[in-house]
Amino acid sequence: MTYGLLKNLVNGEFVVSDSGGEIDVYNPATDREKVGSVPAMSRAEVARVFAAAEEGAETWKKTNQLERGRVLLNAAALIRERRDELVELIVAEMGKTRTEASGEVGKTAEFFEYYGGMGRDGFGDFLADARPGTFAARIVEPLGVVLLITPWNDPFLTPARKLGPALIAGNSVVIKPATATPLITLRLAEILHEAGIPAGVLGTITGRGSELGDALFESEGLRAVSFTGSTAVGKEIQAKLAGRDIRVQTEMGGKNAAVIMDDADLDLAVPTIVAGAFAQAGQRCTATSRLIVQKGVAAEVRSRIADAVEDLRVAPGTGEQVDLGPVVDQDAQSSIRDHVERAIAQGAEIIARGELVAAAAAAGAFVEPTFLGITTEHDIWREEVFGPVLGMVEVNSLDEAITAVNDSTYGLSSAIFTRDLGNAFRFLAEVDTGQVSINQPTTGWDIHHSFGGFKDSGSGFKEQGRDALGFYTRIKAAAVRTH
């Protein structure tokens, strides 16, 4: 199916680019089959989006909080109503399986329901004041214009994760989706527009980085940037905005580790780790990419995971009983395979490798799921692959396991499988990751769970849950003498 040209939302209207230029979007499960296209905006057009957002910020700040929530709840209802067509677009544009895309659509609706419900929550508090005839208050205000830069791997869910708290807090939003997967984000803008969001409160930008340059960051009205993507780009944005009164939130890379202790329930641990490593073709920041196994069960774990990997079915996401779809494009395919080949050249062992079905092998950006025996000296132990690759090392003790988990510049997510409550709580206390699981995968965090990593995986601001509001708001203290 071809979706044609989807337009950008600018000041309440859907428009093409001034030049008529377009960026084509391709289905990664095919040999460059066109899915649709988006406008190639210019720097001047970007400036107009931000100018509209400055006016929209004033409108939205004054909008009743209940009405803000109602718009988000309306959007959630529309998403559920259009679930099937949204699923098909995600499958075509990003390559997910229908099951994965369906899960993403459902979670997206839940984000808007969760934050829409906050329209009836309290924002701020009355406080005690020791002075006679005086009351004090903590007033929560929106920041103003916020820019959201979102990734290709969850192109519907991640915008919702950011839009929900930004909008309920009263900010206007400009969103720049990844060039590889912009169509579903523009569909989301259409839904929010239909749900009743006022002109200027939401604007979308699509364009080539080579043409836009730093235009995304030039507006004097910009007050915050929330970015999800690679660590290299996140750090570049942090440096670019240093010294300006612009708040920056970055959710970046991960090299997530799962530990299996000798006493673990392997019937639970093995399928959980396989799903955490290979679902969504490993293209999740929380995907399990390092497996640390205590030696007493290492041989059995190797055998069980190898069998599971060899049984994985890799095919276009439109098919039935598909475990892995393609990766996002041929560049990602090449990069993932290069990581694996370099690991093998350095001495890594291929424990198991899945096979592509004939249709996947012939065309599209498909990658074989790969299970490697590695050491902590191999590059692949440290480098983020962002694909269906799992590397395993063996350790003697919990001490060695914790040291191995923390042996990374990243600190996003980790997990341990054990029946020992003492080991579980020690792991929880000592691993240097923002997300920690006990007998659960490194993936799978719910909408109301605070989310974000440590070290090179993120900034100090959490996403999701009530903690997400802290990034999008500022606090004003007030003291009022009544007589």
C-alpha positions as CSV (number, residue, x, y, z in Angstrom):
1,M,0.0,0.0,0.0
2,T,1.2,3.5,-0.8
3,Y,0.3,6.4,1.5
4,G,1.1,9.2,-0.8
5,L,2.4,12.6,0.4
6,L,1.6,13.3,4.1
7,K,1.8,17.0,5.0
8,N,3.2,18.8,8.0
9,L,1.1,20.5,10.6
10,V,2.0,24.2,10.8
11,N,-0.1,26.7,12.7
12,G,-3.2,24.5,12.5
13,E,-3.0,23.7,8.8
14,F,-1.5,20.8,6.8
15,V,1.0,22.0,4.3
16,V,3.6,20.9,1.7
17,S,7.0,22.5,1.5
18,D,7.4,25.8,-0.2
19,S,9.7,24.3,-2.9
20,G,7.5,21.2,-3.4
21,G,10.4,19.0,-2.4
22,E,9.7,15.6,-1.0
23,I,11.5,12.9,0.9
24,D,10.6,9.4,0.0
25,V,10.1,6.7,2.6
26,Y,10.8,3.0,1.8
27,N,9.6,-0.4,3.2
28,P,12.7,-2.0,4.7
29,A,11.3,-5.5,4.0
30,T,11.6,-4.9,0.3
31,D,14.0,-3.7,-2.4
32,R,13.2,0.0,-1.9
33,E,9.4,-0.2,-2.3
34,K,8.1,3.3,-1.7
35,V,5.6,3.6,1.2
36,G,5.0,7.3,1.0
37,S,6.7,10.7,1.2
38,V,6.9,13.8,3.4
39,P,7.8,17.5,2.7
40,A,11.4,18.5,2.5
41,M,11.2,21.7,4.6
42,S,13.6,24.6,4.4
43,R,15.2,26.6,7.2
44,A,12.7,29.4,6.6
45,E,9.8,27.0,7.0
46,V,11.2,25.7,10.3
47,A,11.3,29.3,11.6
48,R,7.6,29.6,10.8
49,V,6.8,26.5,12.7
50,F,8.6,27.9,15.8
51,A,6.9,31.3,15.4
52,A,3.5,29.6,15.4
53,A,4.6,27.5,18.5
54,E,5.4,30.7,20.4
55,E,1.9,31.9,19.9
56,G,0.5,28.5,20.6
57,A,2.4,28.3,23.9
58,E,0.5,31.4,25.2
59,T,-2.9,29.9,24.1
60,W,-2.2,26.5,25.6
61,K,-0.9,27.8,28.9
62,K,-4.2,29.6,29.4
63,T,-6.3,26.6,28.3
64,N,-8.2,25.0,31.1
65,Q,-6.3,21.9,32.4
66,L,-9.4,19.8,32.0
67,E,-9.6,20.8,28.4
68,R,-6.0,19.9,27.8
69,G,-6.6,16.4,29.2
70,R,-9.8,16.1,27.1
71,V,-7.8,16.6,23.9
72,L,-5.3,13.8,24.9
73,L,-8.2,11.5,25.8
74,N,-9.8,12.2,22.5
75,A,-6.6,11.4,20.7
76,A,-6.4,8.0,22.6
77,A,-9.9,7.1,21.5
78,L,-9.1,8.0,17.9
79,I,-5.9,5.9,18.0
80,R,-7.9,2.9,19.3
81,E,-10.5,3.4,16.6
82,R,-7.9,3.4,13.8
83,R,-5.7,0.7,15.3
84,D,-5.6,-1.5,12.2
85,E,-4.6,1.1,9.7
86,L,-1.9,2.5,12.1
87,V,-0.5,-1.0,12.6
88,E,-0.2,-1.5,8.9
89,L,1.6,1.8,8.5
90,I,4.1,0.9,11.2
91,V,4.7,-2.5,9.6
92,A,5.2,-1.0,6.1
93,E,7.4,2.0,7.2
94,M,9.5,0.5,10.0
95,G,9.3,-3.2,9.4
96,K,8.0,-4.4,12.7
97,T,5.9,-7.6,12.9
98,R,2.1,-7.0,13.2
99,T,2.2,-8.2,16.8
100,E,5.0,-5.7,17.6
101,A,3.2,-2.9,15.8
102,S,-0.1,-3.7,17.5
103,G,1.6,-3.5,20.9
104,E,3.1,-0.1,19.9
105,V,-0.3,1.3,18.9
106,G,-1.9,0.1,22.2
107,K,0.9,1.6,24.3
108,T,0.6,4.9,22.4
109,A,-3.1,5.1,23.3
110,E,-2.2,4.3,26.9
111,F,0.3,7.2,27.1
112,F,-2.4,9.7,26.0
113,E,-4.9,8.1,28.4
114,Y,-2.5,8.3,31.3
115,Y,-1.5,11.9,30.8
116,G,-5.0,12.9,29.7
117,G,-6.3,11.7,33.0
118,M,-3.9,14.1,34.7
119,G,-6.2,16.9,33.5
120,R,-8.0,16.2,36.8
121,D,-4.8,16.1,38.9
122,G,-3.4,18.8,41.1
123,F,-0.6,20.9,39.7
124,G,1.1,22.6,42.6
125,D,0.4,22.8,46.4
126,F,-0.6,25.2,49.2
127,L,2.2,25.5,51.8
128,A,2.4,26.5,55.4
129,D,3.9,29.9,56.1
130,A,5.1,31.1,59.6
131,R,4.2,34.7,59.0
132,P,0.9,35.8,60.3
133,G,-1.9,36.3,57.8
134,T,0.1,34.7,55.0
135,F,-0.3,31.6,52.9
136,A,2.3,30.2,50.5
137,A,2.0,28.1,47.3
138,R,4.1,26.0,45.0
139,I,2.9,26.9,41.5
140,V,3.7,24.6,38.5
141,E,4.0,26.3,35.2
142,P,4.8,25.1,31.6
143,L,8.2,26.1,30.1
144,G,6.8,27.3,26.8
145,V,8.0,25.9,23.4
146,V,9.6,22.5,23.5
147,L,11.3,20.6,20.7
148,L,10.9,16.8,20.5
149,I,13.4,14.8,18.4
150,T,12.2,11.2,18.1
151,P,13.8,8.0,16.7
152,W,12.9,5.5,14.1
153,N,12.6,2.3,16.2
154,D,9.4,3.3,18.1
155,P,8.1,6.0,15.7
156,F,4.6,6.1,17.2
157,L,5.2,5.3,20.9
158,T,8.2,7.6,21.5
159,P,6.4,10.7,20.3
160,A,3.5,9.9,22.6
161,R,5.8,9.3,25.5
162,K,7.1,12.9,25.1
163,L,3.9,14.6,23.9
164,G,1.7,13.4,26.7
165,P,3.6,15.1,29.6
166,A,4.6,18.1,27.5
167,L,1.1,18.9,26.4
168,I,-0.7,18.2,29.7
169,A,1.8,20.5,31.4
170,G,0.7,23.3,29.1
171,N,3.6,23.5,26.6
172,S,3.5,23.9,22.9
173,V,5.4,21.3,21.0
174,V,7.5,21.1,17.8
175,I,8.3,17.5,16.8
176,K,11.0,16.3,14.4
177,P,10.6,12.6,13.6
178,A,13.4,10.4,12.2
179,T,13.8,10.7,8.4
180,A,13.5,7.0,8.0
181,T,10.1,6.7,9.7
182,P,8.2,10.1,9.6
183,L,4.9,8.9,8.2
184,I,3.4,7.5,11.4
185,T,4.3,10.7,13.3
186,L,2.5,12.9,10.8
187,R,-0.5,10.6,11.2
188,L,-0.3,11.2,14.9
189,A,-0.3,14.9,14.3
190,E,-3.5,14.5,12.2
191,I,-5.1,12.6,15.1
192,L,-4.2,15.3,17.6
193,H,-5.5,18.0,15.3
194,E,-8.7,16.1,15.0
195,A,-8.8,15.6,18.7
196,G,-9.0,19.4,19.2
197,I,-5.5,20.7,19.7
198,P,-5.4,24.5,19.0
199,A,-3.4,26.0,16.1
200,G,0.3,26.4,16.9
201,V,0.2,24.1,19.9
202,L,1.7,21.3,17.8
203,G,3.9,21.6,14.8
204,T,5.8,19.0,12.8
205,I,9.0,19.3,10.9
206,T,10.4,16.9,8.2
207,G,13.5,17.6,6.2
208,R,17.0,16.7,5.5
209,G,19.6,17.4,8.1
210,S,22.0,18.7,5.4
211,E,19.5,21.4,4.5
212,L,18.1,22.2,7.9
213,G,21.5,22.4,9.8
214,D,21.0,24.0,13.2
215,A,17.6,25.6,12.3
216,L,15.9,23.4,14.9
217,F,17.8,25.1,17.7
218,E,17.8,28.7,16.5
219,S,14.4,30.0,17.8
220,E,14.8,32.5,20.7
221,G,11.5,31.1,22.1
222,L,12.8,27.5,22.5
223,R,12.9,26.4,26.1
224,A,13.5,22.7,26.1
225,V,14.7,19.8,23.9
226,S,13.9,16.2,24.5
227,F,15.9,13.8,22.3
228,T,15.9,10.1,21.9
229,G,18.5,8.5,19.7
230,S,22.2,7.7,19.6
231,T,24.7,8.8,22.3
232,A,26.9,10.6,19.8
233,V,24.0,12.8,18.6
234,G,22.7,13.3,22.1
235,K,26.0,14.6,23.3
236,E,26.3,16.8,20.3
237,I,23.0,18.4,21.2
238,Q,24.0,18.8,24.8
239,A,27.2,20.6,23.7
240,K,25.4,22.7,21.1
241,L,22.9,24.1,23.6
242,A,25.3,24.5,26.5
243,G,25.2,28.0,28.0
244,R,21.7,28.8,26.7
245,D,18.6,28.8,28.8
246,I,17.3,25.6,27.2
247,R,16.7,22.5,29.2
248,V,17.9,19.3,27.5
249,Q,16.7,15.7,28.1
250,T,18.6,12.9,26.3
251,E,17.6,9.2,26.1
252,M,20.5,7.6,24.3
253,G,22.2,4.2,23.8
254,G,22.4,1.1,25.9
255,K,24.5,-2.1,26.2
256,N,22.2,-3.9,28.5
257,A,23.2,-7.0,30.4
258,A,21.2,-9.9,31.9
259,V,22.7,-12.2,34.5
260,I,21.8,-15.8,35.0
261,M,22.9,-17.3,38.3
262,D,23.3,-21.0,39.1
263,D,20.0,-21.1,41.0
264,A,17.9,-19.4,38.3
265,D,14.7,-20.9,36.9
266,L,16.0,-21.5,33.4
267,D,12.5,-22.3,32.1
268,L,11.8,-18.6,32.9
269,A,15.2,-17.1,32.2
270,V,15.9,-18.5,28.7
271,P,12.7,-17.5,26.8
272,T,12.7,-14.1,28.6
273,I,16.2,-13.4,27.5
274,V,15.6,-14.6,23.9
275,A,12.6,-12.2,23.7
276,G,14.6,-9.4,25.2
277,A,17.5,-9.8,22.8
278,F,15.8,-10.6,19.5
279,A,12.3,-9.1,19.5
280,Q,11.9,-6.0,17.3
281,A,15.1,-7.4,15.6
282,G,17.1,-6.1,18.6
283,Q,16.3,-2.5,17.7
284,R,15.4,-1.3,21.2
285,C,17.6,0.8,23.5
286,T,16.7,-1.6,26.3
287,A,17.4,-4.8,24.3
288,T,19.5,-7.4,26.0
289,S,22.8,-7.5,24.2
290,R,25.2,-8.9,26.9
291,L,24.5,-12.2,28.7
292,I,26.5,-13.0,31.8
293,V,26.1,-16.6,33.1
294,Q,27.4,-18.3,36.2
295,K,29.5,-21.3,35.2
296,G,27.4,-23.9,36.9
297,V,24.6,-23.5,34.3
298,A,26.6,-22.0,31.4
299,A,26.5,-25.2,29.3
300,E,22.8,-25.6,29.6
301,V,22.1,-22.0,29.0
302,R,24.2,-22.0,25.8
303,S,22.4,-25.1,24.5
304,R,18.9,-23.8,25.3
305,I,19.4,-20.3,23.8
306,A,21.1,-21.8,20.8
307,D,18.1,-24.0,20.1
308,A,15.8,-21.0,20.5
309,V,17.8,-18.8,18.2
310,E,17.9,-21.4,15.5
311,D,14.1,-21.7,15.7
312,L,13.5,-17.9,15.2
313,R,11.6,-17.1,12.0
314,V,12.9,-14.0,10.2
315,A,10.6,-12.7,7.5
316,P,8.5,-9.6,6.4
317,G,6.3,-8.4,9.3
318,T,3.2,-8.9,7.2
319,G,3.6,-12.7,7.4
320,E,2.2,-15.1,9.9
321,Q,4.2,-16.5,12.9
322,V,7.1,-14.1,12.3
323,D,9.6,-13.6,15.1
324,L,11.8,-10.9,13.6
325,G,11.2,-8.5,10.8
326,P,13.9,-6.5,9.0
327,V,16.1,-3.9,10.5
328,V,15.4,-0.3,9.6
329,D,17.5,0.0,6.4
330,Q,20.4,-1.4,4.4
331,D,22.9,0.9,6.3
332,A,21.8,-0.7,9.6
333,Q,22.0,-4.1,8.1
334,S,25.6,-3.5,7.0
335,S,26.6,-2.0,10.3
336,I,25.2,-5.0,12.3
337,R,26.9,-7.5,10.1
338,D,30.2,-5.6,10.4
339,H,30.0,-5.8,14.2
340,V,29.5,-9.5,14.0
341,E,32.3,-10.1,11.5
342,R,34.7,-8.0,13.5
343,A,33.9,-10.0,16.7
344,I,34.5,-13.2,14.8
345,A,37.8,-11.9,13.6
346,Q,38.8,-11.1,17.2
347,G,38.0,-14.6,18.3
348,A,34.3,-14.7,19.1
349,E,32.5,-18.0,18.6
350,I,29.2,-18.3,16.7
351,I,27.2,-20.4,19.1
352,A,24.0,-20.2,16.9
353,R,22.7,-18.2,14.0
354,G,19.2,-18.1,12.7
355,E,18.3,-18.4,9.0
356,L,16.4,-16.0,6.8
357,V,13.4,-17.3,4.9
358,A,13.9,-17.2,1.2
359,A,11.9,-14.0,0.7
360,A,13.9,-12.2,3.4
361,A,17.2,-13.4,2.1
362,A,16.4,-12.2,-1.5
363,A,15.5,-8.6,-0.6
364,G,15.1,-6.2,2.2
365,A,17.2,-5.2,5.2
366,F,17.1,-8.5,7.1
367,V,19.8,-9.7,9.6
368,E,20.3,-13.2,10.9
369,P,19.7,-13.4,14.7
370,T,23.2,-14.3,16.1
371,F,24.3,-15.7,19.5
372,L,28.0,-15.3,20.1
373,G,30.4,-16.6,22.7
374,I,32.6,-13.6,23.5
375,T,35.0,-12.1,26.1
376,T,35.1,-8.7,27.7
377,E,38.1,-7.9,25.5
378,H,36.1,-8.0,22.3
379,D,34.8,-4.7,20.9
380,I,31.3,-6.1,20.7
381,W,31.3,-6.3,24.5
382,R,31.3,-2.5,24.7
383,E,29.9,-1.2,21.4
384,E,26.2,-0.8,20.9
385,V,25.1,-2.9,17.9
386,F,21.4,-2.1,17.9
387,G,20.4,-5.3,16.1
388,P,19.6,-9.0,16.8
389,V,23.0,-10.0,18.3
390,L,23.5,-11.5,21.8
391,G,27.0,-12.0,23.3
392,M,27.6,-14.4,26.2
393,V,30.4,-14.5,28.8
394,E,30.8,-16.8,31.9
395,V,31.6,-15.7,35.4
396,N,32.2,-17.5,38.7
397,S,30.3,-15.4,41.2
398,L,27.8,-12.6,41.8
399,D,30.8,-10.2,42.4
400,E,32.1,-10.9,39.0
401,A,28.6,-10.6,37.5
402,I,28.0,-7.1,39.0
403,T,31.5,-6.0,37.9
404,A,30.7,-7.2,34.3
405,V,27.3,-5.4,34.2
406,N,29.0,-2.2,35.3
407,D,31.9,-2.6,32.8
408,S,30.3,-0.3,30.3
409,T,30.0,3.4,29.5
410,Y,26.3,2.8,29.2
411,G,23.9,2.5,32.1
412,L,20.4,2.0,30.8
413,S,18.9,-1.4,31.8
414,S,20.0,-4.6,33.5
415,A,18.5,-7.8,34.8
416,I,19.3,-10.8,37.0
417,F,17.7,-14.2,37.2
418,T,18.0,-15.8,40.6
419,R,16.0,-17.5,43.4
420,D,18.2,-15.9,46.1
421,L,16.5,-12.8,47.5
422,G,19.8,-11.6,49.0
423,N,21.5,-11.8,45.6
424,A,18.6,-10.0,44.0
425,F,18.6,-7.0,46.4
426,R,22.4,-6.8,46.3
427,F,22.3,-6.6,42.5
428,L,19.5,-4.0,42.7
429,A,21.7,-1.9,45.0
430,E,25.0,-2.2,43.2
431,V,24.4,-2.1,39.4
432,D,24.9,1.3,37.8
433,T,21.8,1.3,35.6
434,G,18.7,3.4,35.6
435,Q,16.4,0.4,35.1
436,V,16.9,-2.8,37.0
437,S,14.9,-6.0,36.7
438,I,14.7,-9.1,38.9
439,N,13.6,-12.2,37.0
440,Q,12.2,-9.9,34.3
441,P,13.6,-8.8,31.0
442,T,15.7,-5.7,30.4
443,T,12.9,-4.5,28.2
444,G,9.2,-3.9,28.8
445,W,8.8,-0.8,31.1
446,D,5.3,0.4,31.4
447,I,3.9,3.9,30.8
448,H,3.7,4.9,34.6
449,H,7.2,3.5,35.3
450,S,10.0,6.2,35.5
451,F,12.3,5.6,32.6
452,G,15.9,6.7,31.8
453,G,19.5,5.6,32.1
454,F,22.7,6.6,33.8
455,K,26.1,7.4,32.4
456,D,26.2,7.7,28.5
457,S,22.6,6.3,28.3
458,G,20.8,9.5,29.3
459,S,20.5,12.8,31.2
460,G,19.3,13.5,34.7
461,F,15.7,13.8,33.6
462,K,13.4,10.8,33.6
463,E,10.7,10.0,31.1
464,Q,7.3,8.3,31.7
465,G,5.2,8.4,34.9
466,R,4.8,11.4,37.0
467,D,8.6,12.0,37.0
468,A,8.3,13.0,33.3
469,L,6.4,16.2,34.3
470,G,9.5,17.5,36.0
471,F,11.3,18.1,32.7
472,Y,8.4,20.0,31.1
473,T,7.6,22.3,34.0
474,R,9.0,25.0,36.2
475,I,8.2,25.9,39.8
476,K,7.2,29.3,41.0
477,A,7.0,30.0,44.8
478,A,4.4,32.4,46.0
479,A,3.6,34.0,49.3
480,V,0.4,36.0,49.8
481,R,-0.4,38.2,52.8
482,T,-4.1,38.3,53.2
483,H,-4.4,41.0,55.9
